[in-house]
């Protein structure tokens, strides 16, 4: 009995660590991307809204990464291949439509994920119960702008359609199983597709090609393989800390 318990515990701990690292990196990287809009958002109201979403995500990242180790070291001293975020969240902001499409795809996924985790009794259920309320706002914000841009002018419609098409291929990775999460990824994918399809159709946008066409391609961010833009973003994010090791502020 004791031998079984002793061998199971490290495996459970490793699974929880893997899950916390993946979700923490998702939140950290997207928080930084949204923070890049500071001083550049199209209107003042969006300056505040995007900053608030970024801070929510940063708060999630800090809690999750603290379950793994020192949050500052994990954020600022890891090499690119050690990050486990999905490739979707690391995609450049592009124009405002790209930022909104990225947020729509990710916040819809995150709300479904945290909803499942909050309903359970696992080690991440407490965080999920709090975070799902924040993510509900993130999703609502993204849906509002998707409708506004998609069903707006010809120019805004074209840009929003292009953004949805360009980012769609990164969404498949969100539903690849992550060790330690223990959620129904297939049910999440079906619910995600229903939700996103409803929003895009209301916005007079064409839903991009689905998984059966080969366009739904999962990336390998969870395995530490990232897109070219991520390395540049990471260098910027880590520059100050690496330039002044051990400094306090």
JONOR-V953327 format. One record per residue. N is the residue number from 1. RES is the residue in one letter. SS is DSSP state (H for helix, E for strand, C for the rest). Layout:
# JONOR-V953327
n = (N/N)
res = (RES/RES)
ss = (SS/SS)
This chain:
# JONOR-V953327
n = (1/2/3/4/5/6/7/8/9/10/11/12/13/14/15/16/17/18/19/20/21/22/23/24/25/26/27/28/29/30/31/32/33/34/35/36/37/38/39/40/41/42/43/44/45/46/47/48/49/50/51/52/53/54/55/56/57/58/59/60/61/62/63/64/65/66/67/68/69/70/71/72/73/74/75/76/77/78/79/80/81/82/83/84/85/86/87/88/89/90/91/92/93/94/95/96/97/98/99/100/101/102/103/104/105/106/107/108/109/110/111/112/113/114/115/116/117/118/119/120/121/122/123/124/125/126/127/128/129/130/131/132/133/134/135/136/137/138/139/140/141/142/143/144/145/146/147/148/149/150/151/152/153/154/155/156/157/158/159/160/161/162/163/164/165/166/167/168/169/170/171/172/173/174/175/176/177/178/179/180/181/182/183/184/185/186/187/188/189/190/191/192/193/194/195/196/197/198/199/200/201/202/203/204/205/206/207/208/209/210/211/212/213/214/215/216/217/218/219/220/221/222/223/224/225/226/227/228/229/230/231/232/233/234/235/236/237/238/239/240/241/242/243/244/245/246/247/248/249)
res = (X/X/X/X/X/X/X/X/X/X/X/X/X/X/X/X/X/X/X/X/X/X/X/X/X/X/X/X/X/X/X/X/X/X/X/X/X/X/X/X/X/X/X/X/X/X/X/X/X/X/X/X/X/X/X/X/X/X/X/X/X/X/X/X/X/X/X/X/X/X/X/X/X/X/X/X/X/X/X/X/X/X/X/X/X/X/X/X/X/X/X/X/X/X/X/X/X/X/X/X/X/X/X/X/X/X/X/X/X/X/X/X/X/X/X/X/X/X/X/X/X/X/X/X/X/X/X/X/X/X/X/X/X/X/X/X/X/X/X/X/X/X/X/X/X/X/X/X/X/X/X/X/X/X/X/X/X/X/X/X/X/X/X/X/X/X/X/X/X/X/X/X/X/X/X/X/X/X/X/X/X/X/X/X/X/X/X/X/X/X/X/X/X/X/X/X/X/X/X/X/X/X/X/X/X/X/X/X/X/X/X/X/X/X/X/X/X/X/X/X/X/X/X/X/X/X/X/X/X/X/X/X/X/X/X/X/X/X/X/X/X/X/X/X/X/X/X/X/X)
ss = (C/H/H/H/H/H/H/H/H/H/H/H/H/H/H/H/H/H/H/H/H/H/H/H/H/H/H/H/H/H/H/H/H/H/H/C/C/C/C/C/C/C/C/H/H/H/H/H/H/H/H/H/H/H/H/H/H/H/H/H/H/H/H/H/H/H/C/C/C/C/H/H/H/H/H/H/C/C/C/H/H/H/C/C/C/C/H/H/H/H/C/C/C/C/C/H/H/H/H/H/H/H/H/H/H/H/H/H/H/H/H/H/H/H/H/H/H/H/H/C/C/C/C/C/H/H/H/H/H/H/H/H/H/H/H/H/H/H/H/H/H/H/H/H/H/H/H/H/H/H/C/C/C/H/H/H/H/H/H/H/H/H/H/H/H/H/H/H/C/C/C/H/H/H/H/C/C/C/C/C/C/C/C/C/H/H/H/H/H/H/H/H/H/H/H/H/H/H/H/H/H/H/C/C/C/C/C/C/C/C/H/H/H/C/C/C/C/C/C/C/H/H/H/C/C/C/C/H/H/H/H/H/H/H/H/H/H/H/H/H/H/H/H/C/C/C/C/C/C)
